[in-house]
Amino acid sequence: MNSTTKHWLAGLLEGEGSFMAGPPSKPNLPIITVNMTDKDVIEKVAELFETKVCFLKRREQKWKDNYSARVKGKKAVEMMKALKPLMGERRQQQIEKALASYNIQQRKLTEKEVISIRQLCSEGEMTQKQIAKKFQLRRETVNKIHRRKRHNAP
């Protein structure tokens, strides 16, 4: 992507785009999305994202049809890193949050770690959020371990 195109895209995303962390079920899938009624603009964005245009039917008769383009995962991460210096403070914060979720590494826990997590949860002296930070996990993962919905260790 040349400099002019990158600056055009940054300007458009500053006003109309969203930079999001992946959902809790897929934290390593950050997303850049843009929605608007201008089909020609979305077609250009979709070309840059190397994706398709998504048609969003209007919900009210008086509204215009809406179009969307989005990019996910590694490609979104690369674009976020390239666009971040060109964005305003609010969008940079969104990008940082999305990139932070992407950097959470999924790893195998040892039986000893699982037992420790369950013990800490049972004792109640630390919150699940604090336990997650200690073990470099998501809070949702700690909750599943505590409820025995994940990891069958004793």
MARKOLFI-44075 format. One line per 2 residues: for each residue x, y, z of N, C-alpha, C, O, CB. Coordinates in steps of 0.1 Angstrom, whole numbers, m for minus. Glycine has a CB too. Example, Ala and Ser with C-alpha at 12.3 -4.5 7.8 and 13.67 -1.06 7.14 Angstrom:
2
132/m57/78/123/m45/78/132/m33/78/142/m33/85/113/m45/90 | 128/m22/71/137/m11/71/129/0/79/134/11/80/141/m6/57 $
END
This chain:
154
9/m12/0/0/0/0/9/12/0/18/14/8/m10/0/12 | 7/21/m9/15/33/m10/11/43/1/1/42/7/15/40/m24 $
20/53/3/18/63/13/4/71/12/m2/73/22/29/73/13 | 1/75/0/m11/82/m2/m24/74/2/m33/78/9/m13/87/m17 $
m23/61/m3/m35/52/1/m35/49/16/m46/49/21/m33/39/m7 | m24/47/22/m24/45/36/m29/57/44/m37/55/53/m9/42/41 $
m26/69/40/m31/81/47/m46/83/44/m53/87/53/m23/94/42 | m50/79/32/m65/80/29/m72/70/38/m83/74/44/m67/77/14 $
m67/58/39/m74/48/47/m74/52/62/m84/50/69/m67/34/45 | m63/57/66/m62/62/80/m72/72/83/m79/72/93/m48/67/84 $
m74/82/74/m84/92/76/m98/87/76/m106/91/84/m83/103/65 | m101/78/67/m114/72/67/m117/64/79/m128/65/85/m115/62/54 $
m107/56/84/m109/48/96/m110/56/108/m116/52/118/m98/38/97 | m103/68/108/m104/77/120/m118/81/122/m123/82/134/m95/89/118 $
m125/84/111/m139/88/112/m150/77/112/m160/78/119/m142/98/102 | m147/67/104/m158/57/102/m154/43/106/m163/34/106/m161/57/88 $
m142/41/111/m138/27/114/m138/23/128/m140/32/137/m124/25/108 | m135/11/131/m134/5/144/m122/m5/144/m121/m13/135/m147/m2/149 $
m115/m4/155/m104/m13/158/m108/m21/170/m109/m14/181/m90/m6/159 | m110/m34/169/m115/m41/181/m107/m53/184/m101/m60/175/m129/m45/178 $
m106/m56/197/m100/m69/201/m109/m80/197/m121/m78/195/m98/m69/217 | m104/m92/196/m112/m103/192/m122/m106/203/m120/m102/215/m104/m115/189 $
m133/m113/200/m143/m117/210/m136/m126/221/m126/m132/218/m155/m123/204 | m143/m127/233/m137/m136/243/m134/m150/238/m125/m157/243/m146/m137/255 $
m142/m155/229/m140/m169/224/m128/m170/214/m123/m181/212/m152/m174/217 | m124/m158/208/m113/m158/199/m105/m145/201/m104/m137/192/m118/m159/184 $
m98/m144/212/m90/m132/215/m79/m129/205/m75/m118/204/m85/m133/229 | m74/m140/199/m63/m138/189/m69/m134/175/m62/m137/165/m55/m150/188 $
m81/m128/175/m87/m125/162/m91/m110/162/m103/m108/161/m98/m134/159 | m82/m101/163/m86/m87/163/m92/m83/149/m90/m90/139/m74/m77/166 $
m100/m72/149/m108/m69/138/m107/m54/135/m107/m45/144/m123/m73/139 | m106/m50/122/m108/m37/117/m120/m37/109/m121/m46/100/m95/m31/109 $
m129/m28/111/m142/m28/104/m146/m14/101/m143/m4/108/m153/m35/111 | m152/m12/89/m158/1/85/m171/m1/79/m173/m10/71/m148/8/76 $
m181/7/83/m195/6/78/m199/20/73/m196/30/80/m205/1/89 | m206/20/62/m211/33/57/m221/30/45/m222/19/41/m200/42/52 $
m228/41/41/m237/40/31/m231/41/17/m238/39/7/m248/50/33 | m219/46/16/m212/48/3/m206/35/m2/m195/32/2/m201/59/4 $
m213/29/m11/m208/16/m16/m195/17/m23/m186/8/m21/m218/10/m25 | m193/27/m31/m180/29/m38/m168/30/m29/m157/25/m31/m180/41/m47 $
m170/37/m17/m159/38/m8/m156/25/m1/m144/21/0/m162/49/3 | m167/18/3/m165/5/9/m158/m5/m1/m150/m14/3/m178/m1/14 $
m162/m4/m13/m155/m13/m23/m140/m11/m24/m132/m20/m25/m161/m11/m37 | m136/2/m23/m122/5/m23/m115/0/m10/m104/m6/m11/m120/20/m24 $
m122/1/1/m117/m4/14/m116/m19/13/m106/m25/17/m126/0/26 | m126/m26/8/m126/m40/7/m114/m45/m2/m108/m55/1/m139/m45/1 $
m111/m37/m12/m100/m41/m21/m87/m40/m13/m78/m48/m14/m99/m31/m33 | m85/m29/m5/m73/m28/4/m72/m38/14/m62/m43/17/m73/m14/10 $
m84/m42/20/m84/m53/30/m83/m67/24/m81/m77/31/m97/m52/38 | m84/m67/11/m85/m80/3/m96/m89/9/m94/m101/12/m71/m87/5 $
m108/m83/9/m120/m90/14/m131/m86/6/m130/m79/m4/m122/m86/29 | m143/m91/9/m155/m88/2/m163/m77/9/m161/m74/21/m164/m100/1 $
m172/m70/1/m181/m60/6/m193/m68/12/m199/m77/6/m186/m50/m5 | m197/m64/24/m209/m70/30/m221/m60/29/m219/m49/34/m206/m75/45 $
m232/m65/24/m244/m57/23/m252/m58/36/m255/m69/40/m252/m60/11 | m256/m47/42/m264/m47/54/m277/m40/50/m278/m28/49/m256/m39/66 $
m287/m48/50/m301/m42/46/m305/m32/56/m304/m34/68/m311/m54/44 | m311/m22/51/m317/m11/60/m328/m17/69/m336/m25/65/m322/1/52 $
m328/m12/81/m338/m17/91/m350/m9/90/m361/m13/94/m332/m17/105 | m349/4/86/m361/13/85/m362/17/70/m352/19/63/m360/25/94 $
m374/19/65/m376/23/51/m370/36/48/m364/37/37/m391/24/49 | m369/45/57/m364/59/54/m348/59/55/m342/69/51/m369/69/64 $
m342/48/60/m328/47/60/m322/43/47/m329/37/39/m323/38/72 | m309/45/45/m302/40/33/m296/26/36/m294/23/48/m291/50/29 $
m293/19/26/m286/6/27/m272/9/32/m267/20/30/m286/m2/14 | m267/0/39/m254/1/45/m244/m10/40/m249/m21/36/m254/1/61 $
m231/m6/39/m221/m16/34/m210/m17/44/m207/m7/51/m216/m12/20 | m204/m28/45/m193/m30/55/m182/m38/48/m183/m46/39/m199/m38/67 $
m170/m35/53/m158/m43/50/m150/m45/63/m149/m36/71/m149/m36/39 | m144/m57/65/m137/m60/77/m125/m69/74/m126/m77/64/m146/m66/88 $
m115/m68/82/m103/m76/81/m100/m81/95/m102/m74/105/m91/m69/75 | m96/m94/96/m95/m100/109/m81/m107/110/m74/m109/100/m105/m111/112 $
m77/m110/123/m65/m118/125/m52/m111/122/m50/m99/124/m66/m130/118 | m43/m119/117/m29/m114/114/m29/m102/105/m21/m93/107/m21/m126/109 $
m37/m103/94/m37/m92/85/m42/m79/91/m37/m68/88/m47/m96/73 | m52/m80/100/m57/m68/108/m46/m63/117/m44/m51/118/m69/m72/116 $
m38/m72/123/m27/m68/132/m17/m60/124/m12/m49/128/m21/m80/139 | m13/m65/112/m3/m58/104/m8/m44/100/0/m35/100/0/m67/91 $
m21/m43/96/m26/m30/92/m27/m21/104/m24/m9/103/m40/m32/86 | m31/m26/116/m31/m18/128/m18/m12/131/m17/0/134/m37/m26/140 $
m8/m20/130/6/m15/133/10/m5/123/17/5/127/16/m27/133 | 7/m6/111/10/3/100/3/16/102/8/27/99/8/m3/86 $
m10/16/106/m19/27/106/m18/35/120/m21/47/120/m33/23/104 | m14/28/130/m14/34/144/m7/48/144/m13/57/150/m7/25/153 $
5/50/139/11/63/140/3/75/133/5/86/136/25/63/134 | m6/71/124/m14/81/117/m27/84/123/m35/93/119/m16/76/103 $
m31/77/134/m44/78/140/m44/87/152/m33/90/158/m49/64/145 | m55/92/156/m57/100/167/m56/92/180/m55/80/180/m71/108/167 $
m56/99/191/m54/92/204/m64/82/207/m60/71/212/m54/103/215 | m77/84/205/m87/75/208/m86/62/199/m87/51/205/m101/81/205 $
m83/64/187/m81/52/178/m68/44/182/m68/32/181/m81/56/163 | m58/52/185/m45/45/190/m48/36/202/m42/25/203/m34/55/193 $
m56/41/211/m60/33/223/m67/21/219/m65/10/225/m68/42/233 | m76/22/209/m84/10/204/m74/0/198/m75/m12/201/m94/14/194 $
m65/5/191/m55/m4/184/m46/m11/195/m44/m23/194/m46/4/175 | m42/m3/205/m34/m9/216/m41/m20/223/m36/m31/226/m29/2/226 $
m54/m18/226/m62/m28/232/m64/m41/223/m63/m52/228/m76/m22/236 | m66/m38/211/m67/m50/201/m54/m58/200/m54/m70/200/m72/m45/187 $
m43/m50/199/m30/m57/198/m27/m64/211/m20/m75/211/m19/m47/195 | m30/m59/223/m28/m65/235/m35/m79/236/m30/m89/241/m32/m56/247 $
m48/m79/231/m55/m92/232/m49/m102/222/m49/m114/225/m70/m89/228 | m43/m97/211/m37/m106/202/m24/m112/207/m21/m124/204/m34/m98/189 $
m17/m105/216/m5/m110/221/m6/m120/233/4/m125/237/3/m98/226 | m19/m122/237/m21/m132/248/m18/m146/241/m25/m150/232/m35/m132/254 $
m8/m152/246/m4/m165/240/m12/m176/247/m13/m177/259/12/m168/242 | m17/m185/238/m24/m197/244/m13/m207/247/m4/m210/239/m35/m202/234 $
m13/m212/259/m3/m221/263/m9/m232/272/m20/m231/277/8/m214/271 | m2/m243/272/m6/m255/281/m3/m252/295/9/m248/298/0/m268/276 $
m12/m254/304/m10/m252/318/m5/m266/324/m10/m276/320/m22/m247/325 | 4/m265/333/8/m277/340/m3/m281/350/m11/m273/354/22/m275/347 $
m3/m293/355/m12/m298/365/m11/m290/377/m21/m287/384/m10/m313/367 | 2/m287/381/5/m279/393/m2/m265/392/m7/m260/402/20/m278/395 $
m1/m259/380/m7/m245/378/m22/m246/379/m28/m237/385/m3/m240/364 | m28/m256/374/m43/m258/374/m47/m259/389/m57/m253/393/m47/m270/366 $
m40/m267/396/m43/m269/411/m41/m256/418/m50/m253/427/m34/m280/417 | m31/m249/416/m28/m236/422/m39/m226/419/m44/m219/428/m15/m230/418 $
m44/m226/407/m55/m216/403/m67/m220/410/m74/m211/415/m57/m217/387 | m71/m233/411/m83/m237/418/m82/m234/433/m92/m230/439/m85/m252/416 $
m70/m236/438/m68/m233/453/m70/m218/455/m77/m214/465/m55/m238/457 | m64/m209/447/m65/m195/449/m79/m190/447/m83/m181/455/m56/m188/438 $
m86/m196/438/m100/m192/436/m109/m196/448/m117/m189/453/m106/m199/424 | m106/m208/454/m113/m213/465/m111/m205/478/m119/m202/486/m110/m228/468 $
m98/m201/479/m94/m193/491/m101/m179/491/m104/m174/502/m79/m191/492 | m103/m174/480/m110/m161/479/m102/m149/482/m108/m138/483/m122/m161/487 $
m89/m150/484/m81/m139/488/m77/m130/476/m74/m118/477/m69/m143/495 | m78/m136/464/m74/m129/451/m87/m130/442/m94/m140/442/m62/m135/444 $
m89/m120/435/m99/m120/425/m95/m129/413/m83/m131/411/m104/m106/420 | m104/m133/405/m101/m141/393/m92/m132/383/m84/m137/376/m113/m146/386 $
m95/m119/383/m87/m110/375/m72/m110/379/m63/m110/371/m93/m96/375 | m70/m109/392/m57/m110/398/m50/m123/395/m38/m123/392/m57/m107/413 $
m57/m134/397/m51/m147/394/m48/m148/379/m37/m153/376/m62/m158/398 | m56/m143/371/m54/m143/356/m41/m136/353/m32/m140/345/m65/m137/348 $
m39/m124/359/m27/m116/357/m15/m124/362/m4/m124/355/m28/m103/364 | m16/m130/373/m4/m137/379/0/m149/370/12/m151/368/m8/m143/393 $
m10/m156/363/m6/m167/355/m6/m163/340/m4/m172/332/m16/m178/357 | m8/m151/337/m8/m146/323/m19/m153/315/m16/m158/304/6/m147/317 $
m31/m153/320/m42/m159/314/m54/m148/313/m53/m137/318/m47/m171/322 | m64/m152/306/m76/m144/305/m84/m147/318/m84/m159/322/m84/m146/292 $
m92/m138/323/m100/m140/335/m110/m151/332/m114/m159/340/m108/m127/339 | m116/m152/319/m125/m162/315/m119/m176/317/m126/m185/321/m130/m160/301 $
m106/m177/314/m100/m190/315/m99/m194/330/m101/m206/333/m86/m190/309 | m95/m185/338/m95/m188/353/m108/m192/358/m110/m202/365/m90/m176/361 $
m119/m186/353/m133/m189/357/m136/m203/353/m142/m211/360/m143/m179/351 | m133/m207/341/m136/m220/336/m128/m231/343/m133/m242/346/m132/m221/321 $
m115/m228/347/m108/m237/355/m114/m239/369/m115/m250/373/m93/m233/356 | m118/m228/375/m124/m228/388/m137/m237/388/m140/m244/397/m127/m214/393 $
m145/m235/377/m158/m242/376/m156/m256/370/m166/m263/368/m168/m234/368 | m144/m260/368/m140/m273/362/m147/m275/348/m150/m286/344/m145/m284/371 $
m148/m264/341/m153/m265/327/m141/m267/318/m143/m269/306/m161/m253/323 | m129/m266/323/m117/m267/315/m106/m273/324/m106/m270/336/m112/m253/310 $
m98/m281/319/m87/m287/326/m92/m297/337/m97/m293/347/m78/m277/332 | m91/m310/334/m96/m320/343/m86/m324/354/m88/m334/360/m99/m332/335 $
m76/m316/356/m67/m320/367/m74/m319/380/m84/m312/381/m54/m310/367 | m70/m326/390/m76/m327/404/m78/m313/410/m84/m312/420/m69/m335/413 $
END
